[in-house]
């Protein structure tokens, strides 16, 4: 979905300013790649239960 939005933005920007491909690369490296890495890390930690929930005991 994000990749499709970036391609659509590239089309509109490229038709006006002819720099759409540079903006697409920048958006991909700044937004899409880190977001995908965050999602992969979150799924990995949940799958293997690397982070356990702590139970707070009230006195």
Phi, psi and omega in degrees: 000313180296322180294321178295321178294321179293321177295323177294318177296321178299318180299313181291317181291322181292328179288339181261314190241352180062028175234023184298322182292324178291321179292323178296317178297317180297314179297321179296316182285330183272325187250304191289313183297311177297323179296318178295322178294322177296316179296319178297318180295317179298315179295321180295316181292326177288322182296315183261008178050052181285334178245117181266149175281143178259145178261122179275122179262118179272146182266000000 
